[in-house]
Amino acid sequence: MLSRVFKQPVSFIAGRTGSRSFSSNGSGGSGMAMPASLLALAGASYCYYDSSRQNEALTSQVNDLQVELSGKTNSAFVFIKPHACKGKPGVVEKVVEDKFKSVGIRVTGSGEILAEEIDKKLLIDNHYGAIAKKAMELTPSQLNVPDKGKAAFEKMFGESWDTAISANKVYNAKDAAEKLGLDVDGINDKWSQLKRGENLIKFGGGFYCGKIGDIYVMNGFYMSMRAAYCNKGEKIKWYTVSWPTDSLAWESFRGDVLGSTDPSTAPKGSIRRTILDDYRKLGLNSKPNTGDNGVHASASPFEALAERCNWLDASVEGDQFGKGLLSAGVSKETIKQWSGDCQVTVDGETTEGKTMSVFDSLEDLDADTSLAKVAKISK
């Protein structure tokens, strides 16, 4: 076979130039015989090239199948918030589990996480991401305040943002509490007295600055939020749940099964509305509200993955939706970056020079739609 493949006239320089006919066994006429090692190398190269193409095609098919498989199931992370874990034993859990069962949502895992672990592993801080960082970790000079926000700050407070920074008058919530000699309840009490448009300004989503005394405090509300999860005796009850993508839209899961963030506007029969309506019967000490609304659930399949990795130490490679993302061409490094709700560009949604939250871009989308959309998001 090889003698037929290479039996073509070629020119070469070996003392003189001419047309030669090659044969693997030297019997192909009067021409010079090709060395067997060269023929073997050529054959191996051809086989390697052909094998590589076949492997690439096979890998592509496998990836497509994985994306399709991962898109068939919606999987969410849900937890009962600390305030709702203080009722009669098992009753709030029954409300949640009965509702899931009634709409065909399968509980695939459950457990508890105590305050000590939440605090030690910074689980709630990672959960709230940028909100928590602005309150607990970042110094004011590290904050990226937009020009529009700086202008509004100067108009409201009568001094520029840069001047306030230079004068060491801006603090994150944690450092502000220390400077003012306040505990968590103390700074939360001061913060709750602030009013938007007077001494409280919003720079962006989850990005607030308020004036307490002579200093400016970033995200002062977060200290109280964190304490609700980290004080001794607190805990969450968590669930991992899944259901067929074509049986229940993610938007309906959040809006109809869980209910809206404000439980008083949630549909009758939803989890949050039931906890509100029956809170006394459930043994809860306080009436649920927009913050303490009974349960949390992931806003999208992507956020669910990020939350499973945070709260349950799951791996991207071992997660069904994570496998789909990897097979769709999203690297593990990009998934980690997106999990912090970074700013991205999205083809067809963001205009030139503009970005949006990656969480917002994927919110309420089903698993299959999410996996199809990631190709449009900057990586």
C-alpha positions in Angstrom: 0.0 0.0 0.0 2.8 2.4 1.0 4.6 1.8 -2.4 1.5 2.9 -4.2 1.1 6.0 -2.0 4.6 7.2 -2.6 5.1 6.1 -6.2 5.0 9.7 -7.5 7.8 11.6 -9.2 9.6 13.9 -6.7 12.6 16.1 -7.1 15.4 16.0 -4.6 19.0 17.1 -4.2 21.5 14.3 -3.6 24.4 15.1 -5.9 22.0 15.7 -8.8 18.3 16.5 -9.4 16.0 14.2 -11.2 12.7 12.5 -11.2 12.7 9.4 -9.0 10.2 6.6 -8.4 10.2 5.2 -4.9 9.3 1.8 -3.7 9.3 0.4 -0.2 11.1 -2.9 -1.2 13.4 -1.5 -3.9 11.7 -3.5 -6.6 9.7 -0.6 -8.0 11.9 -0.3 -11.2 15.2 1.3 -11.6 14.5 4.1 -9.1 16.1 4.4 -5.7 14.4 2.6 -2.8 12.9 4.7 0.0 14.4 3.8 3.5 11.9 1.7 5.5 12.3 4.1 8.5 11.2 7.1 6.4 8.2 5.1 5.2 7.3 4.1 8.7 7.6 7.7 9.9 5.3 8.9 7.1 2.8 6.2 7.8 2.8 6.9 11.5 2.4 10.7 10.8 -0.6 10.0 8.6 -2.1 7.7 11.2 -1.5 10.2 14.0 -3.1 13.0 12.0 -6.1 10.9 11.1 -6.4 9.6 14.7 -6.2 13.2 16.0 -9.0 14.3 13.7 -11.1 11.4 14.9 -10.4 12.1 18.5 -11.3 15.8 18.1 -14.6 14.8 16.4 -15.3 12.3 19.2 -14.5 14.8 21.9 -16.8 17.3 20.3 -19.6 14.8 20.2 -19.0 13.8 23.8 -19.1 17.5 24.8 -22.3 18.1 22.9 -23.9 15.1 24.6 -22.8 16.3 28.0 -24.2 19.8 27.4 -27.5 18.3 26.2 -27.6 15.9 29.3 -26.8 18.7 31.7 -29.5 20.9 30.2 -32.2 18.4 30.9 -32.2 18.9 34.7 -32.6 22.1 36.8 -30.8 21.8 40.1 -31.1 24.4 42.9 -29.6 25.0 46.3 -32.2 25.9 49.0 -31.8 26.7 52.6 -34.2 27.5 55.5 -32.9 30.8 57.0 -31.8 30.9 60.7 -34.9 32.8 61.9 -37.1 30.0 60.4 -35.1 27.3 62.1 -36.3 28.4 65.5 -39.9 27.1 65.2 -41.3 23.8 66.3 -39.0 20.9 65.3 -39.5 19.8 61.8 -42.6 21.9 61.0 -41.0 24.4 58.6 -39.0 21.6 57.0 -42.4 19.8 56.3 -43.8 23.0 54.7 -40.8 23.1 52.3 -40.6 19.4 51.6 -44.3 18.9 51.1 -44.4 21.8 48.6 -41.4 20.4 46.7 -43.1 17.0 46.5 -46.4 18.4 45.3 -44.8 20.0 42.2 -42.4 17.1 41.3 -39.2 18.6 42.8 -36.9 15.9 44.1 -34.8 16.4 47.2 -31.4 14.9 46.4 -29.6 15.9 49.6 -30.1 17.8 52.9 -28.4 18.7 56.1 -27.6 21.4 58.6 -24.7 23.9 58.9 -24.1 25.5 62.3 -23.1 29.1 63.0 -19.5 28.1 64.0 -18.8 26.6 60.6 -20.6 29.4 58.8 -18.4 31.9 60.6 -15.1 30.0 60.4 -15.4 29.2 56.7 -16.8 32.6 55.8 -19.7 30.9 54.1 -22.2 33.7 54.4 -19.5 36.2 53.3 -18.8 34.2 50.2 -22.5 33.8 49.6 -23.1 37.6 49.6 -19.9 38.1 47.7 -19.3 41.8 46.7 -21.8 43.0 49.4 -19.8 41.4 52.1 -16.4 42.4 50.8 -17.4 46.1 50.8 -18.5 45.7 54.4 -15.8 43.4 55.8 -12.7 43.3 53.7 -12.1 46.1 51.2 -10.6 49.4 52.3 -12.4 52.5 50.9 -9.4 53.3 48.6 -9.9 49.9 46.9 -13.5 50.6 46.1 -14.4 51.4 42.5 -17.0 54.2 42.8 -18.4 55.3 39.5 -18.0 58.9 38.4 -21.8 59.4 38.7 -21.6 58.1 42.2 -18.8 60.5 43.1 -20.7 63.4 41.8 -23.8 62.4 43.8 -21.7 62.0 46.9 -20.2 65.5 46.6 -23.7 67.0 46.0 -25.2 65.2 49.0 -22.3 65.7 51.5 -20.6 68.8 50.3 -17.2 67.3 49.9 -15.7 65.1 47.2 -15.2 61.4 47.5 -11.5 61.7 46.9 -11.2 64.3 49.7 -13.0 62.1 52.1 -10.7 59.2 51.3 -7.6 61.4 51.7 -8.9 62.6 55.1 -9.4 59.0 56.3 -13.2 59.6 56.8 -14.4 56.5 54.9 -14.6 53.1 56.6 -16.0 49.7 55.8 -18.7 48.5 58.2 -16.3 46.3 60.3 -13.7 49.1 60.8 -16.4 51.7 61.4 -17.9 49.7 64.2 -14.5 49.4 65.9 -13.8 53.2 65.4 -17.2 54.1 66.8 -17.0 51.6 69.7 -20.2 49.9 68.6 -21.2 46.3 68.5 -23.2 44.7 65.7 -26.5 45.8 67.0 -25.1 49.3 67.7 -23.9 50.0 64.2 -27.1 48.4 62.7 -29.2 50.7 64.9 -27.2 53.8 63.6 -27.5 52.6 60.0 -31.2 51.9 60.2 -31.8 55.6 61.1 -30.2 56.8 57.8 -32.4 58.0 55.0 -31.8 57.7 51.2 -31.3 61.1 49.6 -30.3 62.7 52.9 -27.4 60.8 54.5 -27.5 57.5 52.6 -26.4 57.1 49.0 -26.5 54.1 46.7 -23.5 53.7 44.3 -24.8 50.5 42.7 -26.3 47.1 43.5 -25.4 46.2 47.0 -23.1 49.2 47.2 -24.2 51.8 49.8 -22.5 54.6 51.7 -24.0 56.3 54.8 -22.8 59.1 57.1 -22.8 58.2 60.8 -21.5 61.0 62.9 -18.4 62.4 61.2 -17.5 59.4 59.1 -18.8 57.6 56.1 -19.6 53.9 56.4 -19.8 51.3 53.6 -22.6 48.7 53.7 -23.3 49.2 57.3 -26.4 47.0 57.1 -24.3 43.9 56.5 -23.0 43.4 60.1 -26.4 42.6 61.3 -27.1 40.3 58.4 -23.9 38.4 59.1 -24.7 38.1 62.8 -28.0 36.4 62.0 -26.0 33.5 60.6 -22.9 33.5 62.8 -24.1 34.2 66.3 -24.0 31.2 68.6 -26.9 28.9 68.3 -27.8 29.9 64.7 -27.9 27.4 61.8 -29.3 26.8 58.4 -31.1 23.7 57.1 -30.1 23.1 53.5 -31.5 21.1 50.5 -30.2 20.2 47.1 -33.1 19.7 44.7 -33.7 18.9 41.1 -36.4 18.5 38.5 -36.8 18.0 34.7 -36.2 21.3 32.9 -39.2 20.8 30.7 -41.6 20.2 33.7 -41.0 23.5 35.6 -39.4 26.7 34.5 -36.8 28.2 36.8 -38.8 31.5 36.9 -41.9 29.5 38.1 -39.8 27.7 40.7 -38.8 31.0 42.3 -42.0 32.9 41.7 -44.7 30.2 42.3 -43.0 27.5 44.4 -40.9 29.7 46.7 -42.7 33.0 46.3 -41.5 36.5 45.9 -38.9 38.1 48.1 -41.6 40.0 49.9 -43.7 37.1 51.4 -46.8 39.3 51.7 -47.0 39.6 47.9 -46.1 35.9 47.3 -48.8 33.6 45.8 -51.0 31.7 48.3 -49.6 28.3 48.8 -46.0 29.2 48.0 -43.4 28.4 50.6 -42.7 31.9 51.7 -46.4 32.9 51.8 -47.2 29.8 53.8 -44.5 30.5 56.4 -45.8 34.1 56.7 -49.5 33.1 57.0 -48.8 30.3 59.5 -45.7 31.6 61.4 -47.4 31.5 64.8 -48.6 27.9 64.1 -45.1 27.0 63.1 -43.8 28.3 66.3 -41.8 31.3 64.9 -41.2 34.2 67.3 -41.4 37.0 64.7 -43.4 37.7 61.6 -41.5 37.1 58.4 -40.6 40.1 56.2 -38.6 40.9 53.1 -35.2 40.0 54.8 -36.4 37.2 57.0 -38.6 35.6 54.5 -38.2 31.9 55.5 -36.1 30.4 52.8 -33.4 31.2 50.2 -33.1 29.6 46.8 -30.7 30.0 43.9 -31.6 32.6 41.3 -30.3 30.5 38.4 -28.6 27.2 37.6 -25.3 29.0 37.6 -25.8 30.6 41.0 -26.9 27.2 42.3 -23.5 25.7 41.2 -21.7 28.6 42.8 -23.7 28.0 46.0 -23.1 24.3 46.1 -19.4 24.9 45.7 -19.4 27.4 48.5 -21.8 25.9 51.1 -21.2 22.2 50.4 -17.6 22.3 49.0 -18.8 20.7 45.8 -16.4 20.5 42.8 -17.2 21.9 39.4 -16.0 18.7 37.7 -18.3 16.5 39.9 -21.4 18.7 39.5 -23.8 17.9 36.7 -24.3 21.5 35.6 -20.6 22.2 36.1 -19.8 19.4 33.7 -22.1 21.0 31.2 -20.3 24.4 31.5 -16.9 22.8 31.0 -18.2 20.9 28.0 -19.7 24.1 26.6 -16.2 25.6 26.6 -16.3 27.6 29.9 -13.0 27.0 31.8 -12.8 26.2 35.5 -11.0 29.6 36.0 -13.8 31.5 34.3 -16.4 29.6 36.3 -14.6 30.7 39.5 -14.4 34.3 38.3 -18.1 34.3 37.4 -19.0 32.9 40.8 -18.0 36.2 42.3 -20.6 37.9 40.1 -18.1 39.8 38.0 -19.0 42.3 35.3 -19.2 40.9 31.7 -20.3 41.8 28.2 -23.1 39.8 26.6 -23.6 39.7 22.8 -26.9 41.3 22.0 -27.5 42.6 25.5 -24.7 45.0 26.4 -23.9 48.0 24.3 -20.3 49.0 23.4 -18.3 49.9 26.5 -21.0 48.7 28.9 -21.1 45.6 31.1 -23.6 43.8 33.3 -23.6 41.4 36.2 -23.0 37.8 35.1 -25.6 36.7 37.7 -28.2 39.1 36.2 -27.4 37.8 32.7 -28.3 34.3 33.7 -31.1 34.9 36.2 -34.2 32.8 36.0 -32.9 30.9 32.9 -33.3 27.1 32.8 -30.3 24.9 32.6 -30.5 24.3 28.8 -31.0 28.0 28.1 -28.1 28.9 30.4 -25.7 26.5 28.7 -26.7 27.9 25.3 -26.2 31.5 26.4 -22.7 31.1 27.9 -21.1 31.3 24.5 -22.4 34.9 24.3 -20.8 36.0 27.6 -17.2 37.4 27.7 -14.7 35.1 29.3 
